[in-house]
Amino acid sequence: MQARQLITQNLELIVRNITKEQIDMQVSISERIENGDYYSNVALQLASILKKKPLDIAYKIKDELEKVS
């Protein structure tokens, strides 16, 4: 399984645990190496749904991803 697919699958599971809302989640390859290998729009989309700061949501997602790996 490719890394991008694995990241997407894990993000989908995490998002389903956070909200029942359907979002258009994207995982893309970063063009700038200093920003990491991949990036996603998930935290920004969830911010408007959850009424929380995107950075707070991103840290929550990061913590959940670390539990999976």
JORA-V432166 format. One line per field, one symbol per residue. burial: + if it has 9 or more other ideal C-beta (glycine too) atoms within 8 Angstrom, else -. A space follows every 10 residues. Layout:
# JORA-V432166
burial->???
This chain:
# JORA-V432166
burial->---+-+++-+ +++++--++- --+-+-+--+ -------+-+ -++-+++-++ ---+--++-+ +--++----
